[in-house]
Amino acid sequence: MNTQAIIALLLAPLLALVFFLYIKFKFNLATSKYLYQAFLFGMVSVLVIVILDQIAAYFGYDQLKNLKRSAFYSVVVVGFGSELGKFIFLRYVFLPLKSFRSPFESVIYSVLISMGFSTIALPLYANGVFSHGVDPLFLYTFPFANIIFSIIVGFFVGMGKLRKNRLIDSATGLGSATFFHAFYYFTFLSSDKTILLFYGIGVFFIAALLAVKAINVKDSDEVKSLNQQ
């Protein structure tokens, strides 16, 4: 493994550390156990895509001989497999917490889960554990892309609790993140960097708008709820 690959693999844990320290000291948290748990659960969540990839390989669906096969693998295995694993922990472990009150907390947990996921998934991609090799650019952009996907799903899951509309909002978040993750992977299969550039700009602005919205949709006890952790 060359130096560039090693640097790329260190991106996710370094980003997670910076984000963790920012949240901890920004809100002067008394305890950070849920933040640690989010990262660790994210590492475990990679099992879903690993299992789906092995199933796809067993039935030959990893042989991307045409557009339909490539689209299927991108959406079902990579997109859905990656986002489902992360979503399960966000929705069923963190959403029920009393301190989880708004999209603000949801995005925080979601980002840390995604960083845990990226920390394990990146070495697997780099070492050919999944069915297809990846472009070096994929390794560098993967952690940042997953942060974007996590903001999208985190916002909708958090809105679901705030609006008492968990099923529809959760499905919207999971579906949206799956689509964007699948499209991201598909652009590398097609080797079209122009599409990747425009896609990246578009999805970045979408995530930025949702992040700002999550910050503005504040529960009156939002900061207090974080400190109750």
C-alpha positions in Angstrom: 0.0 0.0 0.0 1.5 3.3 -1.0 1.7 6.5 1.0 -1.2 8.2 -0.8 -3.5 5.2 0.1 -2.4 5.3 3.7 -3.2 9.0 3.9 -6.6 8.4 2.4 -7.3 5.6 4.9 -6.5 8.0 7.8 -8.9 10.6 6.7 -12.1 9.1 8.3 -10.7 8.6 11.8 -9.0 12.0 11.7 -12.2 13.8 10.6 -14.1 11.9 13.3 -11.6 13.0 15.9 -11.8 16.7 14.9 -15.6 16.5 14.8 -15.8 14.8 18.2 -13.5 17.3 19.9 -15.5 20.2 18.4 -18.8 18.9 19.6 -17.4 18.0 23.1 -15.8 21.4 23.8 -18.4 23.5 21.9 -21.1 22.2 24.2 -19.0 21.4 27.2 -20.5 17.9 27.4 -20.4 16.2 30.8 -20.1 12.8 29.2 -19.4 11.7 25.7 -20.5 8.0 25.9 -23.2 8.4 23.1 -20.7 10.0 20.8 -18.2 7.2 21.3 -21.1 4.7 20.8 -22.1 6.3 17.6 -18.7 5.9 16.1 -18.3 2.3 17.3 -21.8 1.4 15.9 -20.8 2.9 12.6 -17.8 0.6 12.5 -20.2 -2.4 13.0 -22.6 -1.1 10.4 -20.2 -2.1 7.6 -21.3 -5.7 8.1 -24.5 -5.0 6.1 -22.7 -4.0 2.8 -20.2 -6.8 3.3 -23.0 -9.4 3.5 -24.9 -7.9 0.5 -21.7 -7.9 -1.5 -21.0 -11.5 -0.8 -24.6 -12.4 -1.7 -24.3 -10.5 -5.0 -21.0 -12.2 -5.7 -22.5 -15.7 -5.0 -25.3 -15.1 -7.5 -23.1 -13.4 -10.0 -24.7 -10.0 -9.7 -21.2 -8.4 -9.1 -20.3 -9.1 -12.7 -21.1 -5.7 -14.1 -21.4 -6.5 -17.8 -24.0 -3.9 -18.6 -25.7 -0.8 -17.4 -28.5 -2.7 -15.6 -26.1 -4.8 -13.6 -24.0 -1.7 -12.7 -27.1 0.2 -11.6 -28.4 -2.8 -9.6 -25.0 -3.2 -7.8 -24.7 0.5 -7.2 -28.2 0.9 -5.7 -28.9 -2.3 -3.9 -25.5 -3.4 -2.7 -23.4 -0.2 -2.3 -26.1 2.5 -1.8 -28.7 0.6 0.2 -26.2 -1.7 1.9 -24.1 1.1 3.2 -27.0 3.4 4.3 -29.2 0.7 5.8 -26.4 -0.4 8.2 -25.9 3.2 9.4 -29.6 3.9 9.5 -30.4 1.0 11.7 -28.3 2.3 14.5 -29.4 5.9 14.1 -33.1 5.0 14.0 -33.2 2.2 16.6 -30.4 3.0 19.1 -30.2 6.8 19.2 -33.6 8.0 18.1 -35.3 6.6 21.2 -32.9 8.5 23.5 -34.6 11.3 25.6 -31.6 13.6 24.7 -32.4 13.1 21.0 -34.9 15.9 20.4 -34.3 17.5 17.1 -32.5 17.2 13.7 -29.5 18.9 15.4 -28.7 15.9 17.6 -29.7 13.5 14.8 -27.1 15.0 12.4 -24.4 14.8 15.1 -25.0 11.1 15.7 -25.4 10.4 12.0 -22.1 12.0 11.1 -20.2 10.1 13.8 -21.8 6.8 12.7 -20.8 7.6 9.1 -17.2 8.2 10.2 -17.1 4.9 12.0 -18.5 3.3 8.9 -15.9 5.0 6.6 -13.0 4.0 9.0 -13.7 0.3 8.3 -15.2 0.5 4.8 -12.2 2.4 3.3 -9.6 -0.3 4.0 -12.0 -2.9 2.7 -12.4 -1.0 -0.6 -8.7 -0.3 -0.8 -7.8 -4.0 -0.3 -10.3 -5.4 -2.7 -12.6 -7.1 -0.2 -15.6 -5.9 -2.2 -16.2 -7.2 -5.6 -14.7 -4.2 -7.5 -11.5 -2.2 -7.2 -11.8 1.6 -6.7 -10.3 4.7 -8.1 -7.7 6.5 -5.8 -10.0 9.5 -6.0 -12.8 7.4 -4.5 -10.6 6.8 -1.4 -10.0 10.5 -0.8 -13.6 11.6 -1.4 -15.4 8.7 0.4 -15.3 10.1 4.0 -16.5 13.5 2.8 -19.2 11.9 0.7 -20.4 9.9 3.7 -20.6 13.0 5.8 -22.9 14.5 3.2 -25.1 11.4 3.1 -25.2 11.3 6.9 -26.4 14.9 7.1 -29.3 14.0 4.7 -30.5 11.0 6.6 -29.8 12.6 10.0 -31.9 15.6 9.1 -35.0 13.6 8.1 -34.7 11.1 11.0 -34.5 14.0 13.4 -37.4 15.8 11.8 -39.4 12.6 12.1 -39.1 12.7 15.9 -39.8 16.4 16.1 -42.9 16.1 13.9 -44.0 12.7 15.3 -43.9 11.4 11.8 -41.1 8.8 12.1 -42.0 6.3 9.4 -42.3 8.7 6.5 -39.4 10.9 7.4 -37.2 7.9 8.2 -38.0 6.3 4.9 -37.4 9.6 3.1 -34.0 10.0 4.7 -32.9 6.4 4.0 -34.2 6.6 0.4 -32.5 9.9 -0.3 -29.2 8.8 1.2 -29.3 5.5 -0.7 -29.9 7.3 -4.0 -27.1 9.8 -3.5 -24.7 7.1 -2.3 -25.5 4.8 -5.2 -25.1 7.7 -7.7 -21.8 8.6 -6.2 -20.5 5.0 -6.6 -22.0 4.8 -10.1 -20.0 7.8 -11.3 -16.8 6.0 -10.5 -18.0 2.9 -12.4 -18.7 5.1 -15.4 -15.3 6.9 -14.9 -17.0 10.2 -15.8 -15.3 12.8 -13.7 -17.5 15.6 -15.2 -20.7 14.0 -13.8 -18.9 13.5 -10.5 -18.0 17.1 -10.3 -21.5 18.4 -11.0 -23.0 15.8 -8.7 -20.6 16.7 -5.9 -21.5 20.4 -6.2 -25.2 19.7 -6.2 -25.3 17.2 -3.3 -23.0 19.5 -1.3 -25.4 22.4 -1.5 -28.3 20.1 -0.6 -26.5 18.8 2.5 -25.5 22.4 3.4 -29.0 23.6 3.2 -30.3 20.7 5.4 -27.5 21.3 7.9 -28.4 25.0 8.2 -32.1 24.0 8.6 -31.2 21.4 11.3 -29.3 24.1 13.2 -32.2 26.6 12.9 -34.9 24.1 13.8 -33.9 24.2 17.4 -35.6 22.8 20.4 -35.6 25.3 23.2 -33.7 22.8 25.4 -31.4 21.6 22.6 -28.0 22.5 24.2 -29.4 21.3 27.6 -30.3 18.0 26.1 -26.8 17.5 24.8 -25.3 18.2 28.3 -27.7 15.7 29.8 -25.6 13.0 28.1 
